Amino acid sequence: MLATFTPALFVFLWSTGFVVARAIAPYADPNLFLLARFGGTAALFACVALALRAPWPRGKEIGKHLFAGALLQGVYLGAGYWAVAQGVSAGVMALLGALQPLLTAAVAARLFGERLAPRRWAGMALGLAGVVLVLMPKLQTLTHAANAADAHRHANPLLVVIVAVLSVVSITAGTLYQKTSLAQADIRSASAVQNAGAAIVAIVLALALGETRWMPSLTLWVSLAWGIAMLSGAGVTLLVWMVRHGDAARATALLFLAPPLAALESWWLFGEILTPVQIAGFGVALAGVLLARRG
């Protein structure tokens, strides 16, 4: 039963991350928000693990879990948010994120022997094409936005690009790392430690970037609660669970559906325009994911 509904639930939860990032922007600096989110999720899972007397990682395994959490959430989101703040459009970041399933499949094939049949590679290509169609309106405004951002950008443009790519490499490495000895750990206690690792990255970035803005509001508190329980809590845990119980490429192919669903959510919540091309892109991405997950 869980395996049947897990993919749909995961896609929905993961897509809301785009909405949360937009919702909290007027009220809090990103890494400060991420610190509260990761810290809250670590505390939540620690309470659950202690209450249920779950076994905890020991010795070197603790460091491995901290490192995995830092990669899977801390570096991925911290670097991505920073790149957007430096002028990279959200559409481009979403497109880079959509490359993650392809990178995961390529690396998993070499490390774990997870060979994909040609039809599954075709599904991956269709999924990426669907994401491009959904993001096309944002990508078309990239040049104008980039020119406007140049006057305010403080970092070297090459460095910004490197950091943006690093964020995608980071989540790929963090995902694949879950298939090592970490897969033997109890997922409840492992989630507590891994979120603590992500929180360490967030506090380092917040201090390094001098982030202090926190303007309490209902929107901020609701977004934080959702981020703690649903995004870093349920969403990331479902991803880890799927990677542990199947091949990594099959699990991460679902990420192709996150940007299209986020576009629908933004249309509903923020009144953003949803064009026929974007709707078609949703269909193409869905077809690609179904094909990539066959077998």
Number of C-alpha atoms within 10 A of each C-alpha: 5 7 10 8 9 15 17 12 14 23 21 17 22 25 23 24 21 18 17 18 17 13 16 21 12 13 15 20 19 23 27 21 26 27 24 18 25 30 22 23 28 27 17 18 21 21 15 15 20 13 9 10 10 16 14 18 18 9 7 8 15 17 15 20 27 22 22 27 32 26 26 28 27 33 27 26 24 26 24 25 21 19 24 16 16 20 22 22 20 20 22 18 18 19 20 16 23 27 22 25 24 19 17 22 26 17 18 20 16 10 10 13 12 17 15 19 12 10 15 22 20 16 24 30 19 24 32 27 19 30 29 25 21 31 22 19 16 14 17 11 12 18 11 9 15 15 11 12 16 13 9 11 15 11 12 10 15 9 11 22 13 13 20 25 19 16 28 27 22 21 24 26 18 23 25 23 21 23 19 11 11 18 16 12 18 14 22 22 22 29 27 27 27 28 33 26 28 30 29 21 26 29 21 15 21 20 12 9 12 12 16 14 13 15 11 10 12 8 14 20 12 14 22 21 16 19 26 23 16 20 26 26 24 19 24 21 18 22 23 23 17 19 21 20 13 12 21 26 28 23 26 25 28 26 25 31 27 24 28 26 21 21 24 20 18 18 13 12 10 13 10 12 13 15 13 11 15 22 18 15 25 27 19 22 32 21 16 27 28 17 19 27 20 11 9
